[in-house]
Amino acid sequence: VVVTLDGLTHSSPDDVDVLLVSPGGKKVLLLSDAGGNIPISNGRIVIDDNASSSIPDNGPMLPGTYRPSNYGEGDAFASPAPVAPYAA
């Protein structure tokens, strides 16, 4: 699966968490605590397992194609998202 976040704008990308849940209930954390505190504006971020690199932990999150990027532990999503653990 390849996921595209088109038009991503945030003052602190490190705050953005992306969880993908399949109709069958498989949970994959695609992006968490990556990109630091350097703003991104109207960025196109493609998440692909076959990419050559991850988004840097402390940024910047530049437009491009990246492997799923998860830094840190203890990510929790509010209902109706499923509970952890999540594959990375």
VOKOL-734487 format. One record per residue (C-alpha): residue number from 0; chain; x, y, z negated. Coordinates in nm, 4 decimals, m for minus. Each point is the difference from the previous one (the first is absolute). Example, Ala and Ser with C-alpha at 12.3 -4.5 7.8 and 13.67 -1.06 7.14 Angstrom:
VOKOL-734487
+-----+--------+----------+----------+----------+
! num ! chaine !        u !        v !        w !
+-----+--------+----------+----------+----------+
!   0 !      A !   1.2300 !  m0.4500 !  m0.7800 !
!   1 !      A !   0.1370 !   0.3440 !   0.0660 !
+-----+--------+----------+----------+----------+
END
This chain:
VOKOL-734487
+-----+--------+----------+----------+----------+
! num ! chaine !        u !        v !        w !
+-----+--------+----------+----------+----------+
!   0 !      A !   0.0000 !   0.0000 !   0.0000 !
!   1 !      A !   0.1192 !   0.3484 !   0.0829 !
!   2 !      A !  m0.1614 !   0.2899 !  m0.1889 !
!   3 !      A !   0.0179 !   0.3620 !   0.1150 !
!   4 !      A !  m0.0562 !   0.2955 !  m0.2305 !
!   5 !      A !  m0.0633 !   0.2821 !   0.2450 !
!   6 !      A !  m0.0035 !   0.3616 !  m0.1149 !
!   7 !      A !   0.1373 !  m0.0739 !  m0.3473 !
!   8 !      A !   0.0338 !   0.3223 !  m0.1970 !
!   9 !      A !   0.0959 !   0.0159 !  m0.3657 !
!  10 !      A !   0.2098 !   0.2312 !  m0.2162 !
!  11 !      A !   0.1521 !  m0.2964 !  m0.1867 !
!  12 !      A !   0.0012 !  m0.3217 !   0.2073 !
!  13 !      A !   0.1264 !  m0.1887 !  m0.3068 !
!  14 !      A !  m0.3610 !   0.0214 !  m0.1279 !
!  15 !      A !  m0.1456 !  m0.1830 !   0.3024 !
!  16 !      A !  m0.0824 !  m0.3692 !  m0.0493 !
!  17 !      A !  m0.1449 !  m0.2104 !   0.2825 !
!  18 !      A !  m0.1585 !  m0.3395 !  m0.0687 !
!  19 !      A !  m0.1304 !  m0.2158 !   0.2856 !
!  20 !      A !  m0.2586 !  m0.2663 !  m0.0867 !
!  21 !      A !  m0.1093 !  m0.2609 !   0.2552 !
!  22 !      A !  m0.3608 !  m0.1194 !   0.0301 !
!  23 !      A !   0.1217 !  m0.3246 !  m0.1616 !
!  24 !      A !   0.1391 !   0.1860 !  m0.3013 !
!  25 !      A !   0.3760 !  m0.0034 !   0.0750 !
!  26 !      A !   0.1547 !   0.3145 !  m0.1554 !
!  27 !      A !   0.3100 !   0.1707 !   0.1361 !
!  28 !      A !   0.1551 !   0.3160 !  m0.1394 !
!  29 !      A !   0.1310 !   0.1806 !   0.3090 !
!  30 !      A !   0.1257 !   0.3203 !  m0.1554 !
!  31 !      A !   0.0607 !   0.1088 !  m0.3581 !
!  32 !      A !   0.2265 !   0.2525 !  m0.1723 !
!  33 !      A !   0.1946 !   0.0665 !   0.3214 !
!  34 !      A !   0.0976 !   0.3246 !   0.1651 !
!  35 !      A !   0.0891 !   0.2064 !  m0.3055 !
!  36 !      A !  m0.1325 !   0.3496 !  m0.0557 !
!  37 !      A !   0.0835 !   0.1425 !   0.3417 !
!  38 !      A !  m0.3291 !   0.0990 !   0.1705 !
!  39 !      A !  m0.1179 !  m0.1689 !   0.3180 !
!  40 !      A !  m0.2363 !   0.1769 !   0.2391 !
!  41 !      A !  m0.2001 !  m0.1683 !   0.2758 !
!  42 !      A !   0.2414 !  m0.2943 !   0.0033 !
!  43 !      A !  m0.0473 !  m0.3274 !   0.1863 !
!  44 !      A !   0.1216 !  m0.2867 !  m0.2192 !
!  45 !      A !  m0.0122 !  m0.3506 !   0.1449 !
!  46 !      A !   0.0342 !  m0.2960 !  m0.2380 !
!  47 !      A !   0.1382 !  m0.3100 !   0.1748 !
!  48 !      A !   0.1686 !  m0.3057 !  m0.1577 !
!  49 !      A !   0.2383 !  m0.0060 !   0.2975 !
!  50 !      A !   0.1291 !   0.3556 !  m0.0487 !
!  51 !      A !   0.3684 !   0.0456 !  m0.0697 !
!  52 !      A !  m0.0294 !   0.2094 !  m0.3177 !
!  53 !      A !  m0.2219 !   0.1029 !  m0.2898 !
!  54 !      A !  m0.1101 !   0.3506 !  m0.0902 !
!  55 !      A !   0.2640 !   0.1386 !  m0.2367 !
!  56 !      A !  m0.0918 !  m0.0062 !  m0.3682 !
!  57 !      A !   0.0858 !   0.3664 !  m0.0536 !
!  58 !      A !  m0.0883 !   0.1226 !   0.3482 !
!  59 !      A !  m0.0409 !   0.1504 !   0.2297 !
!  60 !      A !  m0.2921 !  m0.1870 !   0.1589 !
!  61 !      A !   0.0575 !   0.0832 !   0.3649 !
!  62 !      A !  m0.2319 !  m0.1067 !   0.2823 !
!  63 !      A !   0.1060 !  m0.3439 !   0.1225 !
!  64 !      A !  m0.0419 !  m0.3754 !  m0.0335 !
!  65 !      A !   0.0875 !  m0.1661 !  m0.3296 !
!  66 !      A !  m0.0234 !  m0.3280 !  m0.1883 !
!  67 !      A !  m0.2450 !  m0.0044 !  m0.2906 !
!  68 !      A !   0.1617 !   0.2149 !  m0.2710 !
!  69 !      A !  m0.0794 !  m0.0511 !  m0.3683 !
!  70 !      A !   0.2108 !   0.1451 !  m0.2791 !
!  71 !      A !  m0.0681 !  m0.0397 !  m0.3688 !
!  72 !      A !  m0.2380 !  m0.2277 !  m0.1839 !
!  73 !      A !  m0.3477 !   0.0136 !  m0.1460 !
!  74 !      A !  m0.2056 !   0.1392 !   0.2853 !
!  75 !      A !  m0.3710 !  m0.0095 !  m0.0806 !
!  76 !      A !  m0.2907 !   0.0962 !   0.2213 !
!  77 !      A !  m0.3443 !   0.1054 !  m0.1172 !
!  78 !      A !  m0.3061 !  m0.2102 !   0.0733 !
!  79 !      A !  m0.1145 !  m0.1141 !   0.2524 !
!  80 !      A !   0.3614 !  m0.0936 !   0.0859 !
!  81 !      A !   0.1000 !  m0.3473 !  m0.1147 !
!  82 !      A !   0.2253 !  m0.0383 !  m0.3016 !
!  83 !      A !   0.3731 !  m0.0738 !   0.0233 !
!  84 !      A !   0.2203 !  m0.1814 !   0.0764 !
!  85 !      A !   0.0489 !   0.1196 !   0.3570 !
!  86 !      A !   0.2332 !  m0.1460 !   0.2608 !
!  87 !      A !   0.2577 !   0.2457 !   0.1300 !
+-----+--------+----------+----------+----------+
END
